[in-house]
Amino acid sequence: MTKRPRNVVVLGSTGSIGTQTLDVVERLQAAGVPLRIVGLAAGSNVELLERQIERVEPDVVSVASEAHAERLTARFPSLRVLSGDGGPTNLAAEDDVDVVVNALVGAVGLMPTLAGVSRGRIVALANKESLVVGGGLVRDALKTGGGRLIPIDSEHSAVLQCLEAGRRKDVRRLLLTASGGPFRDTDPSVLGHVTPQDALRHPTWAMGARITIDSATMVNKAFEVIEAHYLFGVSYDEVDVVLHPASIVHSLVEYRDGSILAQLATHDMRIPIQYALTYPDRLATDLPRLDFTSPLAFEFRPLDPARYPAFATMMSAARVGGSAPAALNAADEALVRRFLRGEIPFLGIARGLAVILERWHAEMGSDGDDASDLGELLAADRWARRMAQDLALV
Ligand SMILES: NC(=O)c1ccc[n+]([C@@H]2O[C@H](COP(=O)([O-])OP(=O)(O)OC[C@H]3O[C@@H](n4cnc5c(N)ncnc54)[C@H](OP(=O)(O)O)[C@@H]3O)[C@@H](O)[C@H]2O)c1
Protein backbone atom coordinates (compact mmCIF):
# COMPACT_ATOMS: atom_id res chain seq x y z
CA MET A 1 0.00 0.00 0.00
CA THR A 2 1.44 3.42 -0.87
CA LYS A 3 1.73 5.83 2.03
CA ARG A 4 -0.44 8.92 1.68
CA PRO A 5 1.30 12.32 1.87
CA ARG A 6 1.36 14.22 5.17
CA ASN A 7 -1.67 16.51 5.16
CA VAL A 8 -0.96 20.07 6.25
CA VAL A 9 -3.27 22.99 7.06
CA VAL A 10 -1.83 26.50 7.08
CA LEU A 11 -3.62 28.95 9.37
CA GLY A 12 -2.76 32.56 8.55
CA SER A 13 -1.69 31.60 5.01
CA THR A 14 -1.86 35.22 3.78
CA GLY A 15 0.59 36.55 6.39
CA SER A 16 4.36 36.76 6.52
CA ILE A 17 4.91 33.28 7.99
CA GLY A 18 1.96 31.82 6.07
CA THR A 19 3.23 32.90 2.63
CA GLN A 20 6.73 31.67 3.46
CA THR A 21 5.26 28.34 4.59
CA LEU A 22 3.61 27.88 1.19
CA ASP A 23 6.94 28.62 -0.44
CA VAL A 24 8.72 26.04 1.75
CA VAL A 25 6.07 23.39 1.07
CA GLU A 26 6.37 23.93 -2.69
CA ARG A 27 10.16 23.61 -2.48
CA LEU A 28 9.84 20.40 -0.44
CA GLN A 29 7.25 18.96 -2.84
CA ALA A 30 9.58 19.74 -5.76
CA ALA A 31 12.28 17.79 -3.91
CA GLY A 32 9.93 14.80 -3.64
CA VAL A 33 8.83 15.23 0.00
CA PRO A 34 5.26 13.87 0.28
CA LEU A 35 3.37 16.86 1.72
CA ARG A 36 -0.07 18.10 0.71
CA ILE A 37 -1.74 21.34 1.78
CA VAL A 38 -5.35 20.40 2.44
CA GLY A 39 -6.54 23.60 4.12
CA LEU A 40 -5.82 27.33 4.25
CA ALA A 41 -7.16 29.92 6.70
CA ALA A 42 -6.96 33.67 6.14
CA GLY A 43 -8.48 36.74 7.72
CA SER A 44 -9.56 39.38 5.21
CA ASN A 45 -6.99 39.31 2.38
CA VAL A 46 -9.30 37.42 0.05
CA GLU A 47 -7.46 38.44 -3.14
CA LEU A 48 -4.26 36.75 -1.99
CA LEU A 49 -6.20 33.77 -0.67
CA GLU A 50 -7.80 33.32 -4.10
CA ARG A 51 -4.37 33.20 -5.73
CA GLN A 52 -3.23 30.70 -3.10
CA ILE A 53 -6.30 28.49 -3.74
CA GLU A 54 -5.44 28.38 -7.44
CA ARG A 55 -1.84 27.51 -6.64
CA VAL A 56 -2.32 24.96 -3.86
CA GLU A 57 -5.78 23.49 -4.62
CA PRO A 58 -6.80 22.81 -1.01
CA ASP A 59 -9.96 20.89 -0.04
CA VAL A 60 -11.17 23.49 2.44
CA VAL A 61 -10.50 27.13 3.34
CA SER A 62 -11.62 29.53 6.01
CA VAL A 63 -12.08 33.31 5.91
CA ALA A 64 -13.21 35.77 8.56
CA SER A 65 -16.31 37.26 6.90
CA GLU A 66 -19.43 35.64 5.47
CA ALA A 67 -19.26 38.01 2.43
CA HIS A 68 -15.77 36.75 1.55
CA ALA A 69 -16.93 33.16 2.02
CA GLU A 70 -19.76 33.72 -0.47
CA ARG A 71 -17.34 35.25 -2.98
CA LEU A 72 -15.05 32.21 -2.70
CA THR A 73 -17.91 29.73 -3.06
CA ALA A 74 -19.07 31.52 -6.22
CA ARG A 75 -15.60 31.41 -7.69
CA PHE A 76 -14.60 27.89 -6.56
CA PRO A 77 -17.84 25.85 -6.46
CA SER A 78 -16.19 22.56 -5.46
CA LEU A 79 -14.25 24.09 -2.56
CA ARG A 80 -15.53 23.78 1.02
CA VAL A 81 -15.51 27.26 2.58
CA LEU A 82 -15.77 27.99 6.31
CA SER A 83 -16.20 31.44 7.83
CA GLY A 84 -16.29 33.24 11.15
CA ASP A 85 -14.22 33.07 14.31
CA GLY A 86 -14.40 29.30 14.55
CA GLY A 87 -13.07 28.71 11.01
CA PRO A 88 -9.36 28.21 11.84
CA THR A 89 -10.23 25.96 14.80
CA ASN A 90 -12.48 23.81 12.63
CA LEU A 91 -9.71 23.54 10.05
CA ALA A 92 -7.24 22.38 12.71
CA ALA A 93 -9.79 19.77 13.77
CA GLU A 94 -10.55 18.44 10.25
CA ASP A 95 -10.18 14.69 9.75
CA ASP A 96 -6.93 13.36 8.28
CA VAL A 97 -4.87 16.45 9.17
CA ASP A 98 -1.34 15.54 10.26
CA VAL A 99 0.29 18.96 10.67
CA VAL A 100 -1.28 22.28 11.65
CA VAL A 101 0.91 25.29 10.85
CA ASN A 102 -0.38 28.00 13.16
CA ALA A 103 0.74 31.32 11.66
CA LEU A 104 -2.20 33.38 12.90
CA VAL A 105 -1.39 36.57 14.76
CA GLY A 106 -2.80 37.25 18.22
CA ALA A 107 -4.94 35.51 20.82
CA VAL A 108 -7.14 34.15 18.04
CA GLY A 109 -4.44 31.47 17.60
CA LEU A 110 -5.08 29.76 20.95
CA MET A 111 -8.19 27.72 20.09
CA PRO A 112 -6.72 26.22 16.88
CA THR A 113 -3.56 25.23 18.79
CA LEU A 114 -5.69 23.53 21.43
CA ALA A 115 -7.77 21.82 18.71
CA GLY A 116 -4.62 20.52 17.01
CA VAL A 117 -2.71 19.20 20.02
CA SER A 118 -5.79 17.73 21.70
CA ARG A 119 -6.33 15.63 18.56
CA GLY A 120 -2.78 14.32 18.62
CA ARG A 121 -1.51 16.43 15.74
CA ILE A 122 1.80 18.11 15.16
CA VAL A 123 1.34 21.85 15.56
CA ALA A 124 4.14 23.80 13.89
CA LEU A 125 3.80 26.90 16.02
CA ALA A 126 4.54 30.44 14.93
CA ASN A 127 1.63 31.85 16.96
CA LYS A 128 3.46 32.41 20.25
CA GLU A 129 0.33 34.08 21.67
CA SER A 130 -1.14 30.56 22.04
CA LEU A 131 1.36 29.96 24.84
CA VAL A 132 1.32 33.50 26.24
CA VAL A 133 -2.45 33.45 26.61
CA GLY A 134 -3.11 29.80 27.42
CA GLY A 135 0.22 28.05 28.02
CA GLY A 136 -1.19 25.99 30.90
CA LEU A 137 -4.15 24.84 28.82
CA VAL A 138 -1.93 23.91 25.90
CA ARG A 139 0.38 21.95 28.22
CA ASP A 140 -2.60 20.02 29.61
CA ALA A 141 -3.97 19.37 26.11
CA LEU A 142 -0.58 18.04 25.01
CA LYS A 143 -0.61 15.58 27.92
CA THR A 144 -4.10 14.29 27.25
CA GLY A 145 -4.20 14.59 23.45
CA GLY A 146 -0.75 13.31 22.60
CA GLY A 147 0.00 16.04 20.05
CA ARG A 148 3.36 17.73 19.65
CA LEU A 149 4.41 21.37 19.37
CA ILE A 150 7.33 22.16 17.08
CA PRO A 151 8.45 25.78 17.18
CA ILE A 152 8.72 27.90 14.06
CA ASP A 153 10.02 30.97 15.89
CA SER A 154 13.71 31.16 14.95
CA GLU A 155 14.85 31.51 18.57
CA HIS A 156 12.95 28.43 19.74
CA SER A 157 13.93 26.43 16.69
CA ALA A 158 17.53 27.29 17.61
CA VAL A 159 17.01 26.22 21.23
CA LEU A 160 15.38 22.96 20.12
CA GLN A 161 18.40 22.21 17.94
CA CYS A 162 20.91 23.12 20.67
CA LEU A 163 19.04 20.96 23.20
CA GLU A 164 19.20 17.97 20.88
CA ALA A 165 22.99 18.17 21.05
CA GLY A 166 23.13 17.64 24.84
CA ARG A 167 21.29 16.16 27.80
CA ARG A 168 18.44 18.02 29.43
CA LYS A 169 19.76 17.48 32.96
CA ASP A 170 22.99 19.26 32.01
CA VAL A 171 21.29 22.47 30.82
CA ARG A 172 22.01 25.55 32.93
CA ARG A 173 20.04 28.16 31.00
CA LEU A 174 18.64 29.19 27.64
CA LEU A 175 19.85 32.43 26.05
CA LEU A 176 17.40 33.97 23.61
CA THR A 177 18.91 36.50 21.23
CA ALA A 178 17.16 39.75 20.32
CA SER A 179 18.04 42.15 17.53
CA GLY A 180 16.97 45.06 19.76
CA GLY A 181 14.55 46.36 17.14
CA PRO A 182 14.75 49.61 15.19
CA PHE A 183 15.38 51.78 18.28
CA ARG A 184 18.20 49.88 19.95
CA ASP A 185 20.62 52.76 19.25
CA THR A 186 18.11 55.64 19.22
CA ASP A 187 18.53 58.39 21.80
CA PRO A 188 15.82 57.52 24.39
CA SER A 189 14.81 61.21 24.59
CA VAL A 190 13.35 61.06 21.04
CA LEU A 191 11.38 57.84 21.50
CA GLY A 192 8.32 59.88 22.43
CA HIS A 193 8.16 61.20 18.86
CA VAL A 194 8.89 58.16 16.69
CA THR A 195 6.25 57.34 14.07
CA PRO A 196 4.66 54.01 13.10
CA GLN A 197 6.79 54.11 9.91
CA ASP A 198 9.97 54.41 12.02
CA ALA A 199 8.87 51.55 14.27
CA LEU A 200 7.95 49.31 11.33
CA ARG A 201 11.50 49.57 9.94
CA HIS A 202 12.97 46.43 11.55
CA PRO A 203 16.76 46.26 11.14
CA THR A 204 16.98 42.58 10.14
CA TRP A 205 13.63 40.78 9.77
CA ALA A 206 10.65 41.47 7.45
CA MET A 207 7.59 40.44 9.48
CA GLY A 208 3.93 41.28 10.09
CA ALA A 209 3.09 44.66 11.67
CA ARG A 210 2.25 43.50 15.17
CA ILE A 211 5.40 41.46 15.79
CA THR A 212 7.51 44.27 14.27
CA ILE A 213 6.12 46.80 16.76
CA ASP A 214 6.43 44.20 19.53
CA SER A 215 10.10 43.85 18.57
CA ALA A 216 10.57 47.60 18.97
CA THR A 217 9.05 47.53 22.49
CA MET A 218 10.53 44.07 23.29
CA VAL A 219 7.10 42.77 24.24
CA ASN A 220 7.88 40.16 21.60
CA LYS A 221 10.98 39.04 23.50
CA ALA A 222 9.01 38.67 26.74
CA PHE A 223 6.49 36.58 24.77
CA GLU A 224 9.38 34.44 23.59
CA VAL A 225 10.57 33.88 27.17
CA ILE A 226 7.06 32.69 28.04
CA GLU A 227 7.03 30.53 24.91
CA ALA A 228 10.36 28.96 25.93
CA HIS A 229 9.04 28.32 29.45
CA TYR A 230 6.17 26.22 28.10
CA LEU A 231 7.92 24.63 25.13
CA PHE A 232 10.99 23.45 27.00
CA GLY A 233 9.68 23.16 30.59
CA VAL A 234 12.19 25.65 32.04
CA SER A 235 11.55 28.22 34.76
CA TYR A 236 11.71 31.95 34.00
CA ASP A 237 14.99 32.11 35.95
CA GLU A 238 16.50 29.69 33.45
CA VAL A 239 15.88 31.93 30.41
CA ASP A 240 17.92 35.05 29.68
CA VAL A 241 17.79 37.52 26.82
CA VAL A 242 20.85 38.98 25.14
CA LEU A 243 21.01 41.59 22.39
CA HIS A 244 22.64 40.42 19.17
CA PRO A 245 22.11 43.07 16.49
CA ALA A 246 23.16 40.96 13.49
CA SER A 247 20.49 38.23 14.06
CA ILE A 248 22.89 35.52 12.93
CA VAL A 249 22.98 33.55 16.18
CA HIS A 250 19.35 32.63 16.68
CA SER A 251 19.72 31.49 20.29
CA LEU A 252 22.04 29.59 22.60
CA VAL A 253 21.94 26.92 25.31
CA GLU A 254 24.42 27.02 28.16
CA TYR A 255 25.33 23.69 29.75
CA ARG A 256 26.51 23.22 33.33
CA ASP A 257 30.19 22.88 32.40
CA GLY A 258 30.14 26.39 30.90
CA SER A 259 29.93 25.22 27.29
CA ILE A 260 27.50 27.20 25.18
CA LEU A 261 25.94 25.76 22.03
CA ALA A 262 24.50 28.10 19.43
CA GLN A 263 22.53 27.74 16.21
CA LEU A 264 23.51 30.09 13.37
CA ALA A 265 21.94 30.78 10.01
CA THR A 266 20.98 33.68 7.79
CA HIS A 267 17.87 35.51 8.96
CA ASP A 268 15.44 33.70 6.69
CA MET A 269 12.34 32.27 8.38
CA ARG A 270 12.05 29.59 5.72
CA ILE A 271 14.88 27.70 7.46
CA PRO A 272 13.04 27.21 10.80
CA ILE A 273 9.74 26.72 8.95
CA GLN A 274 11.27 23.87 6.95
CA TYR A 275 12.81 22.35 10.08
CA ALA A 276 9.41 22.40 11.81
CA LEU A 277 7.79 20.71 8.81
CA THR A 278 10.41 17.97 8.42
CA TYR A 279 11.49 17.54 12.08
CA PRO A 280 13.39 15.50 13.14
CA ASP A 281 14.79 15.23 9.62
CA ARG A 282 17.05 17.97 8.36
CA LEU A 283 16.66 18.30 4.59
CA ALA A 284 18.73 20.21 2.05
CA THR A 285 17.74 23.74 1.03
CA ASP A 286 18.96 26.13 -1.64
CA LEU A 287 18.27 29.11 0.64
CA PRO A 288 20.99 31.76 1.21
CA ARG A 289 23.81 30.67 3.53
CA LEU A 290 26.12 32.48 5.93
CA ASP A 291 29.20 33.64 4.10
CA PHE A 292 32.34 33.20 6.20
CA THR A 293 34.57 34.66 3.48
CA SER A 294 33.62 38.16 4.64
CA PRO A 295 33.54 39.49 8.22
CA LEU A 296 30.52 38.50 10.31
CA ALA A 297 29.32 40.53 13.30
CA PHE A 298 29.17 38.42 16.46
CA GLU A 299 28.45 41.27 18.84
CA PHE A 300 26.41 40.55 21.99
CA ARG A 301 25.15 43.19 24.44
CA PRO A 302 23.15 43.05 27.65
CA LEU A 303 19.54 44.17 27.42
CA ASP A 304 19.08 47.69 28.80
CA PRO A 305 15.85 47.52 30.86
CA ALA A 306 15.45 51.33 30.85
CA ARG A 307 15.17 51.34 27.05
CA TYR A 308 12.53 48.59 26.99
CA PRO A 309 10.13 49.14 29.94
CA ALA A 310 7.41 47.03 28.31
CA PHE A 311 9.67 43.98 28.52
CA ALA A 312 9.80 44.20 32.32
CA THR A 313 6.03 44.75 32.57
CA MET A 314 5.29 41.74 30.41
CA MET A 315 7.75 39.61 32.40
CA SER A 316 6.06 40.67 35.68
CA ALA A 317 2.76 39.51 34.21
CA ALA A 318 4.39 36.20 33.24
CA ARG A 319 5.75 35.66 36.73
CA VAL A 320 2.43 36.56 38.37
CA GLY A 321 0.69 34.06 36.11
CA GLY A 322 -3.05 33.46 36.30
CA SER A 323 -4.84 35.47 33.64
CA ALA A 324 -2.27 38.32 33.72
CA PRO A 325 -0.35 37.29 30.54
CA ALA A 326 -3.64 36.83 28.64
CA ALA A 327 -4.80 40.27 29.78
CA LEU A 328 -1.54 41.94 28.80
CA ASN A 329 -1.43 40.22 25.43
CA ALA A 330 -4.92 41.53 24.64
CA ALA A 331 -3.95 44.99 25.89
CA ASP A 332 -0.84 44.93 23.71
CA GLU A 333 -2.82 43.90 20.62
CA ALA A 334 -5.15 46.85 21.15
CA LEU A 335 -2.38 49.33 22.04
CA VAL A 336 -0.27 48.36 19.01
CA ARG A 337 -3.30 48.86 16.76
CA ARG A 338 -3.91 52.29 18.31
CA PHE A 339 -0.24 53.25 17.81
CA LEU A 340 -0.35 52.13 14.16
CA ARG A 341 -3.48 54.27 13.64
CA GLY A 342 -1.65 57.28 15.10
CA GLU A 343 -3.93 57.49 18.15
CA ILE A 344 -1.25 57.06 20.82
CA PRO A 345 2.51 57.69 20.93
CA PHE A 346 5.04 54.85 20.80
CA LEU A 347 5.80 55.15 24.53
CA GLY A 348 2.05 54.94 25.18
CA ILE A 349 2.26 51.19 24.52
CA ALA A 350 4.60 50.61 27.48
CA ARG A 351 2.70 53.08 29.67
CA GLY A 352 -0.63 51.48 28.83
CA LEU A 353 0.65 47.99 29.64
CA ALA A 354 1.96 49.16 33.03
CA VAL A 355 -1.38 50.81 33.91
CA ILE A 356 -3.37 47.76 32.85
CA LEU A 357 -1.16 45.38 34.84
CA GLU A 358 -1.69 47.59 37.92
CA ARG A 359 -5.46 47.52 37.37
CA TRP A 360 -5.36 43.77 36.79
CA HIS A 361 -3.77 43.39 40.25
CA ALA A 362 -6.47 45.61 41.77
CA GLU A 363 -9.50 44.16 39.97
CA MET A 364 -8.75 40.65 38.70
CA GLY A 365 -5.62 39.67 40.58
CA SER A 366 -5.42 36.13 41.77
CA ASP A 367 -1.74 35.34 41.98
CA GLY A 368 -0.94 31.87 41.12
CA ASP A 369 -0.45 29.06 38.76
CA ASP A 370 -1.21 28.92 35.08
CA ALA A 371 -4.86 29.67 34.50
CA SER A 372 -6.57 26.43 33.56
CA ASP A 373 -9.99 27.94 32.99
CA LEU A 374 -10.55 29.07 29.41
CA GLY A 375 -13.52 31.21 30.46
CA GLU A 376 -11.34 33.15 32.92
CA LEU A 377 -8.71 33.75 30.23
CA LEU A 378 -11.24 34.96 27.69
CA ALA A 379 -12.84 37.26 30.27
CA ALA A 380 -9.43 38.75 31.10
CA ASP A 381 -8.76 39.20 27.38
CA ARG A 382 -12.05 41.11 26.87
CA TRP A 383 -11.54 43.19 30.03
CA ALA A 384 -8.02 44.28 29.06
CA ARG A 385 -8.85 44.87 25.38
CA ARG A 386 -11.71 47.21 26.36
CA MET A 387 -9.50 49.07 28.81
CA ALA A 388 -6.65 49.45 26.31
CA GLN A 389 -9.05 50.81 23.73
CA ASP A 390 -10.34 53.50 26.09
CA LEU A 391 -7.22 54.44 28.06
CA ALA A 392 -6.11 58.06 27.63
CA LEU A 393 -2.41 57.92 26.67
CA VAL A 394 -0.64 61.04 25.50
N1 LIG B 1 6.82 37.15 10.68
C1 LIG B 1 7.82 36.54 11.27
O1 LIG B 1 8.95 36.53 10.77
C2 LIG B 1 7.59 35.81 12.57
C3 LIG B 1 8.67 35.21 13.21
C4 LIG B 1 8.45 34.48 14.36
C5 LIG B 1 7.17 34.38 14.89
N2 LIG B 1 6.14 34.98 14.27
C6 LIG B 1 4.80 34.86 14.84
O2 LIG B 1 3.96 34.27 13.85
C7 LIG B 1 2.64 34.76 13.96
C8 LIG B 1 2.23 35.38 12.62
O3 LIG B 1 3.07 36.49 12.39
P1 LIG B 1 3.13 37.19 10.96
O4 LIG B 1 4.26 38.15 11.04
O5 LIG B 1 3.11 36.16 9.88
O6 LIG B 1 1.74 38.00 10.97
P2 LIG B 1 0.97 38.66 9.76
O7 LIG B 1 1.86 38.86 8.60
O8 LIG B 1 0.25 39.83 10.31
O9 LIG B 1 -0.10 37.53 9.35
C9 LIG B 1 -1.13 37.14 10.22
C10 LIG B 1 -2.05 36.14 9.53
O10 LIG B 1 -3.15 35.87 10.41
C11 LIG B 1 -4.38 36.09 9.69
N3 LIG B 1 -5.38 36.52 10.65
C12 LIG B 1 -5.33 37.58 11.49
N4 LIG B 1 -6.44 37.65 12.24
C13 LIG B 1 -7.23 36.60 11.85
C14 LIG B 1 -8.51 36.12 12.23
N5 LIG B 1 -9.24 36.75 13.17
N6 LIG B 1 -8.98 35.00 11.64
C15 LIG B 1 -8.27 34.38 10.68
N7 LIG B 1 -7.04 34.78 10.27
C16 LIG B 1 -6.55 35.88 10.85
C17 LIG B 1 -4.05 37.15 8.67
O11 LIG B 1 -5.01 37.14 7.64
P3 LIG B 1 -5.28 38.40 6.63
O12 LIG B 1 -3.96 39.03 6.37
O13 LIG B 1 -5.88 37.70 5.44
O14 LIG B 1 -6.24 39.31 7.31
C18 LIG B 1 -2.67 36.65 8.23
O15 LIG B 1 -2.81 35.57 7.36
C19 LIG B 1 2.65 35.77 15.12
O16 LIG B 1 2.27 35.12 16.29
C20 LIG B 1 4.12 36.17 15.23
O17 LIG B 1 4.48 36.57 16.53
C21 LIG B 1 6.32 35.70 13.13
Ligand as a Chemical Component Dictionary entry (heavy atoms), coordinates in Angstrom:
data_LIG
# 
_chem_comp.id                   LIG 
_chem_comp.type                 NON-POLYMER 
_chem_comp.pdbx_formal_charge   0 
_chem_comp.three_letter_code    LIG 
# 
loop_
_chem_comp_atom.comp_id 
_chem_comp_atom.atom_id 
_chem_comp_atom.alt_atom_id 
_chem_comp_atom.type_symbol 
_chem_comp_atom.charge 
_chem_comp_atom.model_Cartn_x 
_chem_comp_atom.model_Cartn_y 
_chem_comp_atom.model_Cartn_z 
_chem_comp_atom.pdbx_ordinal 
LIG N1  N1  N 0  6.816  37.153 10.677 1  
LIG C1  C1  C 0  7.818  36.538 11.268 2  
LIG O1  O1  O 0  8.951  36.526 10.774 3  
LIG C2  C2  C 0  7.592  35.809 12.570 4  
LIG C3  C3  C 0  8.673  35.207 13.208 5  
LIG C4  C4  C 0  8.450  34.480 14.364 6  
LIG C5  C5  C 0  7.174  34.377 14.892 7  
LIG N2  N2  N 1  6.143  34.985 14.270 8  
LIG C6  C6  C 0  4.799  34.862 14.845 9  
LIG O2  O2  O 0  3.963  34.275 13.846 10 
LIG C7  C7  C 0  2.637  34.758 13.961 11 
LIG C8  C8  C 0  2.234  35.378 12.621 12 
LIG O3  O3  O 0  3.071  36.493 12.385 13 
LIG P1  P1  P 0  3.130  37.194 10.955 14 
LIG O4  O4  O 0  4.263  38.150 11.036 15 
LIG O5  O5  O -1 3.109  36.157 9.875  16 
LIG O6  O6  O 0  1.742  38.005 10.974 17 
LIG P2  P2  P 0  0.966  38.664 9.757  18 
LIG O7  O7  O 0  1.856  38.863 8.595  19 
LIG O8  O8  O 0  0.247  39.830 10.310 20 
LIG O9  O9  O 0  -0.096 37.528 9.352  21 
LIG C9  C9  C 0  -1.134 37.140 10.218 22 
LIG C10 C10 C 0  -2.052 36.138 9.535  23 
LIG O10 O10 O 0  -3.151 35.866 10.411 24 
LIG C11 C11 C 0  -4.382 36.091 9.694  25 
LIG N3  N3  N 0  -5.383 36.522 10.653 26 
LIG C12 C12 C 0  -5.328 37.581 11.488 27 
LIG N4  N4  N 0  -6.443 37.650 12.242 28 
LIG C13 C13 C 0  -7.232 36.600 11.845 29 
LIG C14 C14 C 0  -8.513 36.118 12.235 30 
LIG N5  N5  N 0  -9.242 36.747 13.172 31 
LIG N6  N6  N 0  -8.983 35.003 11.636 32 
LIG C15 C15 C 0  -8.269 34.378 10.684 33 
LIG N7  N7  N 0  -7.042 34.778 10.269 34 
LIG C16 C16 C 0  -6.552 35.877 10.852 35 
LIG C17 C17 C 0  -4.045 37.153 8.672  36 
LIG O11 O11 O 0  -5.011 37.136 7.635  37 
LIG P3  P3  P 0  -5.285 38.398 6.629  38 
LIG O12 O12 O 0  -3.957 39.030 6.368  39 
LIG O13 O13 O 0  -5.878 37.699 5.442  40 
LIG O14 O14 O 0  -6.236 39.311 7.312  41 
LIG C18 C18 C 0  -2.668 36.653 8.227  42 
LIG O15 O15 O 0  -2.814 35.565 7.355  43 
LIG C19 C19 C 0  2.654  35.772 15.124 44 
LIG O16 O16 O 0  2.268  35.120 16.290 45 
LIG C20 C20 C 0  4.125  36.169 15.229 46 
LIG O17 O17 O 0  4.478  36.573 16.527 47 
LIG C21 C21 C 0  6.322  35.704 13.127 48 
# 
loop_
_chem_comp_bond.comp_id 
_chem_comp_bond.atom_id_1 
_chem_comp_bond.atom_id_2 
_chem_comp_bond.value_order 
_chem_comp_bond.pdbx_ordinal 
LIG N1  C1  SING 1  
LIG C1  O1  DOUB 2  
LIG C1  C2  SING 3  
LIG C2  C3  SING 4  
LIG C2  C21 DOUB 5  
LIG C3  C4  DOUB 6  
LIG C4  C5  SING 7  
LIG C5  N2  DOUB 8  
LIG N2  C6  SING 9  
LIG N2  C21 SING 10 
LIG C6  O2  SING 11 
LIG C6  C20 SING 12 
LIG O2  C7  SING 13 
LIG C7  C8  SING 14 
LIG C7  C19 SING 15 
LIG C8  O3  SING 16 
LIG O3  P1  SING 17 
LIG P1  O4  DOUB 18 
LIG P1  O5  SING 19 
LIG P1  O6  SING 20 
LIG O6  P2  SING 21 
LIG P2  O7  DOUB 22 
LIG P2  O8  SING 23 
LIG P2  O9  SING 24 
LIG O9  C9  SING 25 
LIG C9  C10 SING 26 
LIG C10 O10 SING 27 
LIG C10 C18 SING 28 
LIG O10 C11 SING 29 
LIG C11 N3  SING 30 
LIG C11 C17 SING 31 
LIG N3  C12 SING 32 
LIG N3  C16 SING 33 
LIG C12 N4  DOUB 34 
LIG N4  C13 SING 35 
LIG C13 C14 SING 36 
LIG C13 C16 DOUB 37 
LIG C14 N5  SING 38 
LIG C14 N6  DOUB 39 
LIG N6  C15 SING 40 
LIG C15 N7  DOUB 41 
LIG N7  C16 SING 42 
LIG C17 O11 SING 43 
LIG C17 C18 SING 44 
LIG O11 P3  SING 45 
LIG P3  O12 DOUB 46 
LIG P3  O13 SING 47 
LIG P3  O14 SING 48 
LIG C18 O15 SING 49 
LIG C19 O16 SING 50 
LIG C19 C20 SING 51 
LIG C20 O17 SING 52 
# 
